[in-house]
Amino acid sequence: MFDAKTGTQALVDLLDWMATAQPLYPNSVATVRRWFGEILQYFEPRTTSGVVEGINNRLKLIKRSGYGFRNFERFKLRCLISWHSPTAAA
């Protein structure tokens, strides 16, 4: 399905997978059915929000490791240091 060149081909592949998987994975198929439109939208521009999700995850990790920064400027500095130095501990 992810090798599909067009949205139409992805639709056909996804429907085939759902028909095959229904007896074995009914909960997964139900989830795919709920998110059907969103899944198919991936195939038009072929972009995801993965980069933004990764940035949000890193910022949340820094926030958790700081046990609540009292000074926003220090939190901002910690985020910038972490962003520009991938080996720096969050």
C-alpha positions as CSV (number, residue, x, y, z in Angstrom):
1,M,0.0,0.0,0.0
2,F,2.8,2.5,0.9
3,D,4.4,1.7,-2.5
4,A,1.3,2.9,-4.3
5,K,2.0,5.7,-6.8
6,T,-1.5,7.2,-6.7
7,G,-4.2,7.7,-4.2
8,T,-6.5,5.4,-6.2
9,Q,-4.0,2.6,-6.1
10,A,-3.6,3.1,-2.3
11,L,-7.3,3.0,-1.9
12,V,-7.5,-0.3,-3.7
13,D,-4.6,-1.8,-1.7
14,L,-6.1,-0.6,1.6
15,L,-9.5,-2.1,0.8
16,D,-7.9,-5.4,-0.2
17,W,-5.9,-5.4,3.1
18,M,-9.0,-4.6,5.1
19,A,-10.9,-7.5,3.5
20,T,-8.0,-9.9,4.2
21,A,-7.3,-8.7,7.7
22,Q,-10.9,-8.5,9.0
23,P,-11.2,-12.1,10.3
24,L,-7.7,-12.0,11.9
25,Y,-7.5,-8.4,13.1
26,P,-11.0,-6.9,13.6
27,N,-9.9,-4.2,16.0
28,S,-7.1,-3.0,13.7
29,V,-9.5,-2.9,10.8
30,A,-12.0,-1.0,12.9
31,T,-9.3,1.6,13.7
32,V,-8.3,1.9,10.0
33,R,-12.0,2.4,9.2
34,R,-12.3,5.2,11.7
35,W,-9.1,6.9,10.3
36,F,-9.8,6.0,6.6
37,G,-9.9,9.5,5.3
38,E,-6.8,10.6,7.1
39,I,-4.9,7.6,6.0
40,L,-5.8,8.2,2.3
41,Q,-4.8,11.9,2.6
42,Y,-1.2,10.8,3.1
43,F,-1.1,9.7,-0.5
44,E,-1.9,13.0,-2.1
45,P,1.0,15.3,-0.9
46,R,3.0,12.4,0.6
47,T,3.9,14.4,3.7
48,T,3.4,13.7,7.3
49,S,3.7,15.6,10.6
50,G,6.5,13.3,11.8
51,V,9.1,16.1,12.0
52,V,6.8,18.3,14.1
53,E,5.8,15.4,16.3
54,G,9.5,14.7,16.9
55,I,10.2,18.3,17.9
56,N,7.2,18.2,20.3
57,N,8.4,15.0,21.8
58,R,11.9,16.4,22.4
59,L,10.5,19.5,24.0
60,K,8.2,17.4,26.3
61,L,11.3,15.3,27.3
62,I,13.2,18.5,28.2
63,K,10.3,19.8,30.2
64,R,9.9,16.5,32.1
65,S,13.6,16.3,32.9
66,G,13.7,19.8,34.2
67,Y,11.0,19.1,36.9
68,G,9.3,22.4,36.1
69,F,11.6,25.2,35.1
70,R,11.1,28.3,37.2
71,N,12.6,30.6,34.6
72,F,11.2,30.5,31.0
73,E,14.5,31.9,29.7
74,R,16.4,28.9,31.1
75,F,13.9,26.5,29.6
76,K,14.2,28.2,26.2
77,L,18.0,28.0,26.5
78,R,17.9,24.4,27.4
79,C,15.7,23.7,24.4
80,L,18.0,25.6,22.0
81,I,21.1,23.8,23.4
82,S,19.4,20.4,22.9
83,W,18.3,21.3,19.4
84,H,21.7,22.5,18.2
85,S,23.6,19.7,20.0
86,P,22.0,16.3,19.2
87,T,24.3,14.5,21.6
88,A,23.4,16.8,24.5
89,A,21.4,15.1,27.2
90,A,17.8,16.4,27.4
